[in-house]
């Protein structure tokens, strides 16, 4: 599979953001176990982070689909040019 530099960079950025959101979600969920934490505030924070992670994963999915489509088109062009 061929990935251009821009697509690879985009995937890397979205993967980093999703990873950061996952870490923040885990921190929010861990703080729910503390008795001094406001459960509504922490649950809302965890939900916000999960939504952010879902957005980043959806962006990565779109980029990967575009790369797959581009590679299929390239493979079809190479196959049709062969004798």
Secondary structure, 3 states (H helix, E strand, C coil): CCCCHHHHHHHHHHHHHHHHHHHHHHHHHHHHCCCCCCHHHHHHHHHHHHHHHHHHHHHHHHHHHHHHHHHHHHHHHHHHHCC
